[in-house]
Amino acid sequence: MVETEEFTIEGPAGDTDSVELPVGLVDTLAEQGEAPSRVISDIVVQALAQHSHAIIHHSEGEPPADLVEMNEAVEALFEERFGMPLEDAMGHSH
C-alpha cells in the first residue's frame, strides 16, 4: 500500500477537515521550491472557481444574484492568484 500524508484545512470559524493524499503526489504538482500547502491551496481555488463557473454559466435557468456575485469574486481571486482569467485557464469563454 502507498504511504499517505495528511493535510488539514482550517475554516474561518476554526472548524477543520483533513485529507490524506499519497506521499509525493503534491510534490509532483509543485513548481520548484513551492510549498506543499501552496499547491493544495492553489488546487482548492481552481476547483472552487471551476465549480462556481459551471453553476453560473452551464446550468439551466437564471442563477440567483448572490451566486453571480460570489462567482465574480472567486473569478477575480483566481485571476489575482494565477495571473490569467479563469476562462483563459479553462480554454474557453462564456
Solvent accessible surface area in square Angstrom, and as a share of the most:
residue,aa,sasa,rsa
1,M,240,1.07
2,V,100,0.57
3,E,130,0.58
4,T,57,0.33
5,E,59,0.26
6,E,109,0.49
7,F,32,0.13
8,T,85,0.49
9,I,88,0.45
10,E,120,0.54
11,G,21,0.20
12,P,151,0.95
13,A,98,0.76
14,G,43,0.41
15,D,94,0.49
16,T,85,0.50
17,D,104,0.54
18,S,53,0.34
19,V,61,0.35
20,E,108,0.48
21,L,39,0.19
22,P,57,0.36
23,V,75,0.43
24,G,24,0.23
25,L,78,0.39
26,V,3,0.02
27,D,92,0.47
28,T,104,0.61
29,L,102,0.51
30,A,29,0.23
31,E,135,0.60
32,Q,191,0.85
33,G,82,0.79
34,E,51,0.23
35,A,53,0.41
36,P,59,0.37
37,S,77,0.50
38,R,108,0.39
39,V,6,0.04
40,I,22,0.11
41,S,40,0.26
42,D,18,0.09
43,I,75,0.38
44,V,57,0.33
45,V,32,0.18
46,Q,67,0.30
47,A,38,0.29
48,L,107,0.53
49,A,0,0.00
50,Q,84,0.37
51,H,121,0.54
52,S,24,0.15
53,H,0,0.00
54,A,43,0.34
55,I,92,0.47
56,I,21,0.11
57,H,62,0.28
58,H,115,0.51
59,S,63,0.41
60,E,177,0.80
61,G,68,0.65
62,E,160,0.72
63,P,28,0.17
64,P,75,0.47
65,A,75,0.58
66,D,84,0.43
67,L,63,0.31
68,V,44,0.25
69,E,115,0.51
70,M,108,0.48
71,N,4,0.02
72,E,105,0.47
73,A,53,0.41
74,V,28,0.16
75,E,26,0.12
76,A,60,0.46
77,L,103,0.51
78,F,8,0.03
79,E,78,0.35
80,E,144,0.64
81,R,75,0.27
82,F,58,0.24
83,G,66,0.63
84,M,83,0.37
85,P,48,0.30
86,L,2,0.01
87,E,23,0.10
88,D,94,0.49
89,A,51,0.40
90,M,59,0.26
91,G,67,0.65
92,H,68,0.30
93,S,91,0.59
94,H,133,0.59
